[in-house]
Amino acid sequence: MKRLILFVIILGLSKLNAQIHEVGVFLGGSNYIGDVGKTNYINPNELAYGILYKWNKSPRHAYRISYTQSKIAANDANSSEKARTLRGYSFVNNIKELSAGFEFNFFDFNLHEFGNRVTPYVFTGLCYINYDEIYIKDGSSRVDRNTSTFGIPMIVGIKSNITPDLILAGEVGVRYTFTDNLDGSNPKTESLKKYQFGNLDSKDWYVFTGITLTYTFGNKPCYCAD
């Protein structure tokens, strides 16, 4: 039995070492979609940056973990909707996101093969979001407390190996959150509920748009042997 357990452990470690791993950085911009400011879906206006790790299980799919942070901000003065312009609200919040999930390549992206490859890809999973509970008073946001929630990331992108060890990708990632108070429109503290406004039945969204640059390491596998 001990020999069997040892064999299983060694086999598992050899499979792990045979995978291609990626570690790298994300750099881009963020924008928010909700009850304040512009209503554009993709309109990066604040710096966003982070780090990420991928474990490529096959030429078509990988597990991905990332940490990204950014300030999100919006101002009714920039909106094309007259009602928002007249209202004149603005807010600033800070987002710290940890996400994990599954990335799928539309074409084979076999890092065992030589030559350049290009493929579109999609990613989804679950993200944990740390942010400030805020409220808007006298037209601008104020912090009540720090809190957290969950969300669902939905990313589309395209990537290519620009060298044997470096992969460059451009992507747009929408996050559907489980809160309606990234913008201060729906504070939860009882004494602050008098500051609620907007559509209280919808959740807030934010978007990260940018590029990733990852470095590959680990033994290059022959996926066809899996």
Backbone torsions as a table, in degrees:
resi	resn	phi	psi	omega
1	MET	NA	-42.4	179.9
2	LYS	-61.8	-39.5	179.6
3	ARG	-66.0	-37.5	179.2
4	LEU	-64.4	-44.7	179.2
5	ILE	-62.4	-42.7	179.0
6	LEU	-62.7	-40.0	179.1
7	PHE	-63.2	-43.4	179.9
8	VAL	-63.2	-41.0	179.4
9	ILE	-63.9	-45.8	-180.0
10	ILE	-63.0	-41.4	179.2
11	LEU	-62.9	-42.1	179.6
12	GLY	-63.9	-41.6	179.7
13	LEU	-67.0	-37.9	179.6
14	SER	-67.1	-35.7	177.5
15	LYS	-67.1	-40.9	-180.0
16	LEU	-63.1	-45.1	-178.0
17	ASN	-69.4	-18.1	-178.1
18	ALA	-83.6	-4.5	-177.6
19	GLN	-87.5	158.7	172.1
20	ILE	-90.5	125.7	176.9
21	HIS	-106.9	152.7	175.2
22	GLU	-131.6	139.2	172.5
23	VAL	-137.1	140.1	-176.2
24	GLY	-172.2	-160.7	-173.0
25	VAL	-128.4	155.8	172.6
26	PHE	-119.6	137.6	176.5
27	LEU	-142.3	130.5	-179.0
28	GLY	-178.3	-142.8	-178.3
29	GLY	-137.9	167.1	-179.6
30	SER	-128.9	154.4	167.2
31	ASN	-148.6	160.7	-174.1
32	TYR	-115.3	150.8	177.8
33	ILE	-127.1	116.3	-178.1
34	GLY	-176.9	-137.6	-169.8
35	ASP	-94.8	2.4	-178.9
36	VAL	-130.8	141.1	172.9
37	GLY	78.3	-154.5	-177.3
38	LYS	-65.1	159.9	178.2
39	THR	-110.7	12.1	178.2
40	ASN	-64.1	140.3	178.9
41	TYR	-77.0	-39.2	178.8
42	ILE	-123.6	106.9	-176.9
43	ASN	-156.4	65.8	-174.7
44	PRO	-58.9	127.2	-178.8
45	ASN	-134.0	1.8	176.5
46	GLU	-138.0	150.0	-179.0
47	LEU	-69.0	136.1	174.4
48	ALA	-128.8	141.4	-179.2
49	TYR	-153.3	158.1	-179.0
50	GLY	-175.5	-172.6	178.3
51	ILE	-129.3	157.0	179.9
52	LEU	-149.6	158.1	177.3
53	TYR	-136.3	138.9	176.4
54	LYS	-129.4	144.0	172.4
55	TRP	-119.2	106.5	-176.1
56	ASN	-80.4	110.0	-179.5
57	LYS	-84.9	-24.2	179.9
58	SER	-160.3	173.8	176.5
59	PRO	-64.7	-12.1	-176.1
60	ARG	-110.3	-18.5	-176.7
61	HIS	-146.3	153.8	-179.3
62	ALA	-147.7	152.7	170.2
63	TYR	-93.7	138.2	-172.2
64	ARG	-133.9	135.1	174.4
65	ILE	-126.8	138.2	-179.4
66	SER	-147.6	154.2	171.4
67	TYR	-125.0	126.4	-178.3
68	THR	-135.8	143.1	175.2
69	GLN	-138.7	153.8	-177.6
70	SER	-167.1	158.6	165.9
71	LYS	-89.9	138.1	170.9
72	ILE	-114.9	141.5	-176.6
73	ALA	-151.3	151.2	176.9
74	ALA	-153.4	153.4	-178.1
75	ASN	-140.3	127.9	179.0
76	ASP	-59.7	-24.8	-179.6
77	ALA	-62.7	-22.5	-179.6
78	ASN	-93.4	0.0	-176.4
79	SER	-81.3	149.8	175.1
80	SER	-88.2	-5.6	178.6
81	GLU	-88.5	122.9	-174.2
82	LYS	-59.6	-39.5	-178.2
83	ALA	-61.5	-39.7	179.1
84	ARG	-70.9	-40.1	179.3
85	THR	-60.2	-42.1	179.4
86	LEU	-68.9	-33.5	-179.1
87	ARG	-67.7	-45.3	172.2
88	GLY	75.6	33.4	178.0
89	TYR	-85.9	156.7	172.1
90	SER	-149.9	158.1	178.4
91	PHE	-152.2	160.6	172.6
92	VAL	-137.8	137.1	177.0
93	ASN	-142.2	164.7	179.9
94	ASN	-121.0	127.4	-177.1
95	ILE	-110.9	129.7	170.6
96	LYS	-125.7	116.5	-170.5
97	GLU	-121.4	131.8	170.5
98	LEU	-115.4	120.3	-177.3
99	SER	-126.5	153.0	177.4
100	ALA	-147.5	142.3	-179.8
101	GLY	177.5	-152.2	-167.7
102	PHE	-124.2	127.3	177.8
103	GLU	-109.7	131.8	-177.7
104	PHE	-119.1	128.8	177.0
105	ASN	-93.5	135.9	178.7
106	PHE	-72.7	-31.6	176.4
107	PHE	-119.1	159.0	176.9
108	ASP	-58.6	130.3	177.8
109	PHE	-124.6	71.0	-172.4
110	ASN	-87.3	105.7	-177.6
111	LEU	-75.8	-2.3	174.6
112	HIS	-77.9	-23.3	-177.1
113	GLU	-89.3	153.4	177.6
114	PHE	-85.5	159.3	177.6
115	GLY	98.4	164.3	-179.4
116	ASN	-81.5	141.9	177.6
117	ARG	-132.7	150.3	178.8
118	VAL	-134.3	137.6	175.7
119	THR	-152.6	140.4	166.0
120	PRO	-72.3	157.6	178.8
121	TYR	-150.5	162.3	174.8
122	VAL	-131.6	154.7	179.2
123	PHE	-141.2	141.9	170.5
124	THR	-152.8	165.6	-177.9
125	GLY	171.2	-130.1	-179.9
126	LEU	-141.9	142.1	177.4
127	CYS	-128.0	146.5	176.0
128	TYR	-105.9	125.5	-170.8
129	ILE	-120.2	123.5	172.3
130	ASN	-100.8	132.1	-177.0
131	TYR	-155.6	176.1	178.1
132	ASP	-98.5	131.8	167.2
133	GLU	-73.4	116.6	-177.1
134	ILE	-122.6	169.0	172.2
135	TYR	-144.1	158.0	-178.2
136	ILE	-107.6	123.1	178.7
137	LYS	-133.0	132.8	-177.5
138	ASP	56.3	34.6	172.6
139	GLY	91.3	-15.1	-177.9
140	SER	-128.3	162.4	-172.9
141	SER	-83.8	149.0	175.5
142	ARG	-135.5	146.9	-175.3
143	VAL	-86.1	129.7	173.1
144	ASP	-91.3	-54.6	-179.4
145	ARG	-165.4	167.7	175.5
146	ASN	-92.3	142.7	-178.2
147	THR	-152.5	-172.1	-178.9
148	SER	-151.0	162.5	177.8
149	THR	-155.3	-178.0	177.0
150	PHE	-114.1	164.0	177.8
151	GLY	-154.9	174.6	179.2
152	ILE	-120.0	113.3	177.4
153	PRO	-82.7	140.1	176.7
154	MET	-134.0	106.2	-171.8
155	ILE	-117.2	138.4	169.9
156	VAL	-125.1	143.3	-178.9
157	GLY	-163.0	-178.7	175.3
158	ILE	-140.9	140.2	-174.7
159	LYS	-138.2	159.3	178.1
160	SER	-152.6	146.7	174.2
161	ASN	-84.7	108.5	-175.9
162	ILE	-83.0	-19.6	170.2
163	THR	-141.7	172.2	177.7
164	PRO	-58.5	-22.4	-175.3
165	ASP	-118.1	-4.2	-176.5
166	LEU	-121.7	135.1	178.6
167	ILE	-121.8	126.3	179.5
168	LEU	-109.4	135.4	-179.0
169	ALA	-139.7	147.9	170.6
170	GLY	-116.7	135.9	-174.6
171	GLU	-149.3	156.3	172.6
172	VAL	-124.7	125.0	-176.4
173	GLY	-126.2	115.1	177.5
174	VAL	-91.5	137.4	176.5
175	ARG	-117.0	118.1	171.2
176	TYR	-90.0	120.1	-175.9
177	THR	-102.0	161.4	178.8
178	PHE	-96.6	27.5	177.6
179	THR	-133.1	155.3	174.8
180	ASP	-116.6	27.0	-176.6
181	ASN	-134.8	31.1	169.9
182	LEU	-66.6	-26.5	-173.8
183	ASP	-104.8	3.6	-179.4
184	GLY	81.7	9.6	-176.8
185	SER	-81.7	-16.7	-174.4
186	ASN	-142.2	63.9	179.4
187	PRO	-63.2	143.6	-175.5
188	LYS	-92.4	-24.9	179.5
189	THR	-61.8	130.4	-172.6
190	GLU	-54.6	-43.0	-177.3
191	SER	-70.4	-12.9	-177.8
192	LEU	-105.4	-0.4	-177.5
193	LYS	-65.5	-17.7	176.8
194	LYS	-67.0	-14.3	179.4
195	TYR	-94.8	6.3	178.8
196	GLN	-66.1	147.3	177.7
197	PHE	-159.2	173.9	176.0
198	GLY	75.6	-162.2	-179.6
199	ASN	-85.8	104.7	-176.1
200	LEU	-82.4	-0.8	-179.2
201	ASP	-99.7	-0.5	-179.5
202	SER	-116.0	154.4	179.8
203	LYS	-95.2	161.1	179.2
204	ASP	-87.6	154.4	178.0
205	TRP	-127.2	155.6	166.9
206	TYR	-144.6	161.7	-171.8
207	VAL	-132.1	134.3	170.0
208	PHE	-108.8	124.9	178.4
209	THR	-124.1	128.8	-179.6
210	GLY	174.3	-156.7	-177.7
211	ILE	-124.5	152.8	171.5
212	THR	-121.1	144.9	174.0
213	LEU	-129.2	116.9	-176.5
214	THR	-121.7	149.7	177.0
215	TYR	-107.3	130.5	-178.9
216	THR	-94.4	143.2	176.4
217	PHE	-151.1	170.5	-173.8
218	GLY	96.7	162.2	-179.8
219	ASN	-63.1	133.1	179.1
220	LYS	-73.2	119.5	-175.2
221	PRO	-85.2	155.9	166.5
222	CYS	-96.5	97.7	-171.5
223	TYR	-60.8	-27.5	-176.8
224	CYS	-64.9	-16.8	-179.3
225	ALA	-88.7	-6.7	-178.6
226	ASP	-71.6	NA	NA
